[in-house]
C-alpha cells in the first residue's frame, strides 16, 4: 500500500449540520407516526392488511388479487403448488475471507416449489440445487469450492432441502438440509412479502428467507489458520433466499 491510498480529499464541501439534523428529525417523526398507526407500517412477515405499504391507503389492486386469501386475519397465498421463478429467484450464500471481507456467491440452477396448504401452517417447501452451478464470479475460487475441500460436487452434485414444519408466529421454517450426503436440520427465518400482478400475465408471490449454518457439520471443513488469529474462511456461512414463485394450475401458467 502507498501513502497516497490514505490521503483524504480536501475539496469536499462541509455539509450543513443543522440542515442534516433537521432532516433526520423529520424522518424520525415520520417513522414514529408509522409505528403508532398500524395501517401505515411497512409489510413484513405475513401480511395482516391490504393497504399500501407506503401510503397506508387501501390497495385496490390487492383486493382484486385472485391468488390471495385471508386466514385468521392474515393475507396468505391460495393453496397449491407454487414453483420457483428461476429468472427472478436468488439462492445466495455469504462467507468471510480472512475474518473481515464478505464473499458472496449463488447457485444458478435449481428446481423446487412451495406447497401452500389449506391451513398455512401445514405448508412445506421442496428444493433441489445443482451444486455445480455455484458461482462467486472468480473461476479459481469456484473450482476450489467445487473440489473435495468443500462441496465435492463431482461425488455430490445435489444440495437438497426438505421442510418439516412452519411456525407462523415466529415466522420460521424448519427442514432437513443435505450437503455432501450429510443431512442436518436447519431453521430459516422467513417473510412473505405479498403477491403482485406480473406485467405479462399471472401473478407472483414473493418470499425471502435467511439462516446461518456451521459448514463443518456437513464435512465442509477445509481451512487455514491465520498467524494473527482466526481462519482464512469463516466456519459459518449465511444462506439467503429471495424468491418469486408462480402458482401452477394444471400447467396453464408458464414462467416468463
C-alpha positions in Angstrom: 0.0 0.0 0.0 1.2 3.5 -0.7 0.7 6.6 1.5 -1.5 8.1 -1.3 -4.1 5.5 -0.6 -4.7 7.1 2.8 -5.0 10.7 1.7 -8.3 12.4 2.2 -10.0 14.7 -0.3 -9.7 18.3 0.8 -12.0 19.8 -1.8 -15.2 18.2 -0.4 -17.7 20.8 0.8 -18.6 20.6 4.5 -22.2 19.6 5.0 -24.7 21.8 6.7 -25.0 20.0 10.1 -28.1 22.0 11.1 -30.0 21.0 7.9 -28.8 17.4 8.3 -30.2 17.2 11.9 -33.5 18.7 10.9 -33.9 16.2 8.1 -33.1 13.3 10.5 -35.6 14.6 13.0 -38.3 14.8 10.3 -37.5 11.2 9.2 -37.7 10.0 12.8 -41.1 11.7 13.3 -42.4 10.0 10.2 -41.1 6.7 11.4 -42.7 7.1 14.8 -46.0 8.1 13.2 -46.0 4.9 11.1 -45.2 2.8 14.2 -48.1 4.3 16.1 -50.5 3.8 13.2 -50.6 0.0 12.3 -52.2 0.8 8.9 -49.1 2.7 7.9 -46.5 0.2 8.8 -44.5 -1.5 6.0 -45.3 -5.1 5.4 -43.1 -7.8 7.0 -43.8 -11.4 7.6 -47.4 -12.4 6.8 -49.5 -9.5 5.6 -52.3 -8.6 8.0 -54.0 -6.0 5.9 -54.5 -5.0 2.3 -53.2 -1.5 2.5 -50.4 0.1 0.5 -47.2 -0.5 2.5 -46.0 3.1 1.8 -49.1 5.3 1.8 -51.4 3.3 4.1 -54.3 3.8 1.6 -56.5 0.8 0.6 -54.8 -1.1 -2.2 -57.4 -1.8 -4.8 -55.0 -4.0 -6.8 -54.5 -6.3 -3.8 -58.3 -6.5 -3.2 -58.6 -7.9 -6.8 -55.8 -10.5 -6.5 -57.1 -14.0 -7.4 -54.2 -15.8 -5.7 -54.7 -14.4 -2.2 -56.9 -15.1 0.8 -57.4 -14.1 4.4 -56.8 -16.7 7.1 -57.0 -15.8 10.8 -56.8 -12.1 9.8 -53.6 -12.6 7.7 -53.2 -12.4 3.9 -51.7 -15.7 2.6 -51.3 -17.2 -0.9 -54.0 -19.6 -2.2 -53.4 -23.3 -1.7 -51.5 -25.0 -4.4 -48.1 -25.7 -5.8 -46.0 -22.5 -6.2 -42.9 -23.1 -8.3 -39.8 -21.0 -8.1 -39.4 -18.5 -10.9 -35.8 -19.2 -12.0 -35.2 -15.8 -13.6 -36.3 -13.9 -10.5 -35.1 -16.0 -7.6 -31.7 -15.8 -6.0 -30.2 -18.6 -3.9 -27.2 -16.9 -2.3 -24.6 -17.6 0.3 -22.1 -15.3 2.2 -18.9 -16.3 3.9 -16.0 -14.3 5.3 -12.4 -14.3 3.9 -9.6 -13.6 6.3 -12.1 -12.7 9.1 -13.2 -9.4 7.6 -14.2 -9.5 3.9 -17.5 -10.9 2.8 -17.5 -13.1 -0.2 -20.9 -13.7 -1.9 -21.9 -16.4 -4.2 -25.1 -18.1 -5.6 -26.4 -21.2 -7.3 -27.9 -20.6 -10.7 -29.6 -23.9 -11.3 -32.3 -25.3 -9.1 -35.8 -26.8 -9.0 -38.4 -26.7 -6.4 -41.7 -25.4 -5.1 -43.6 -24.1 -2.1 -46.7 -26.2 -1.4 -49.3 -24.0 0.3 -51.8 -25.9 2.2 -55.4 -25.1 3.2 -54.0 -24.5 6.7 -50.9 -22.3 6.1 -49.1 -24.0 8.9 -49.3 -27.3 7.1 -47.4 -25.9 4.1 -44.0 -27.2 3.0 -41.0 -26.5 0.7 -39.0 -28.8 -1.6 -35.8 -27.5 -3.1 -33.1 -29.3 -5.1 -30.0 -27.3 -6.1 -27.4 -28.1 -8.7 -24.2 -27.7 -6.7 -22.2 -27.5 -10.0 -24.0 -24.2 -10.8 -22.2 -22.5 -7.9 -20.5 -19.2 -8.8 -18.7 -16.4 -7.0 -17.6 -14.8 -10.3 -14.0 -15.9 -9.7 -13.1 -19.1 -11.6 -10.3 -20.3 -9.4 -12.3 -19.9 -6.3 -15.3 -21.6 -7.8 -13.2 -24.6 -8.8 -11.9 -24.8 -5.2 -15.4 -24.6 -3.7 -16.5 -27.4 -6.0 -13.5 -29.6 -5.1 -13.3 -32.2 -2.3 -12.0 -29.5 0.1 -15.5 -28.1 0.1 -18.7 -29.3 -1.7 -17.1 -32.2 -3.6 -19.7 -31.6 -6.4 -18.4 -34.5 -8.6 -19.5 -37.0 -6.0 -22.4 -35.0 -4.5 -23.9 -32.9 -7.4 -27.1 -32.1 -5.5 -27.9 -30.0 -2.4 -31.4 -30.8 -1.1 -33.7 -29.0 1.3 -37.0 -30.5 2.5 -39.0 -28.6 5.1 -40.6 -30.4 8.1 -42.6 -27.6 9.9 -43.6 -24.0 9.7 -44.1 -21.7 12.7 -46.3 -18.7 11.6 -45.9 -16.9 15.0 -42.1 -17.0 15.0 -42.0 -16.9 11.1 -39.6 -19.7 10.9 -39.2 -22.7 8.6 -37.6 -25.9 9.8 -36.3 -28.5 7.5 -33.6 -31.0 6.6 -30.6 -29.8 4.5 -28.4 -32.3 2.7 -24.9 -31.4 1.6 -22.2 -33.8 0.6 -24.6 -36.7 1.5 -24.9 -35.4 5.1 -28.2 -34.3 6.4 -28.9 -31.9 9.3 -31.9 -29.9 10.4 -31.8 -26.1 9.9 -34.1 -23.3 10.9 -34.7 -20.4 8.5 -36.3 -17.0 9.3 -38.7 -16.1 6.5 -41.0 -13.4 5.4 -43.9 -13.4 3.0 -43.8 -10.1 1.0 -47.2 -10.4 -0.7 -48.4 -11.0 -4.2 -48.2 -8.7 -7.2 -49.6 -9.0 -10.8 -47.0 -9.8 -13.4 -46.9 -7.3 -16.3 -47.1 -10.2 -18.9 -49.9 -12.0 -17.2 -50.4 -14.0 -14.0 -49.2 -13.2 -10.5 -46.1 -13.7 -8.4 -45.8 -14.4 -4.7 -42.7 -13.1 -3.0 -40.8 -14.7 -0.2 -37.4 -14.2 1.4 -35.5 -16.4 3.9 -32.2 -16.4 5.8 -30.2 -18.6 8.1 -26.6 -19.3 9.2 -25.0 -22.7 9.2 -21.8 -24.2 10.6 -20.3 -25.7 7.4 -18.2 -28.2 9.3 -21.4 -30.0 10.3 -21.7 -31.1 6.7 -17.9 -32.0 6.4 -17.1 -28.8 4.6 -14.2 -28.2 6.8 -11.1 -27.1 4.7 -9.4 -24.1 6.3 -6.1 -22.4 7.0 -5.3 -20.8 10.4 -4.1 -17.2 10.3 -1.0 -16.1 12.2 -2.9 -13.2 13.5 -5.7 -15.4 14.8 -8.9 -16.7 13.2 -9.3 -18.6 10.0 -8.9 -17.9 6.3 -12.5 -18.9 5.6 -15.3 -18.4 8.1 -16.6 -21.5 9.7 -20.2 -20.2 9.4 -22.0 -19.4 6.2 -25.1 -17.3 5.7 -27.7 -18.6 3.3 -30.0 -16.0 1.7 -33.1 -16.7 -0.5 -35.0 -14.0 -2.4 -37.8 -15.9 -4.3 -40.6 -15.2 -6.6 -43.0 -18.1 -7.1 -45.7 -18.9 -9.5 -49.0 -20.7 -8.8 -49.2 -23.8 -11.1 -52.8 -24.5 -12.1 -52.7 -27.6 -14.3 -49.6 -26.3 -16.1 -51.6 -23.4 -17.6 -49.2 -20.7 -16.4 -45.7 -20.6 -17.7 -42.6 -18.8 -16.5 -41.8 -15.5 -18.3 
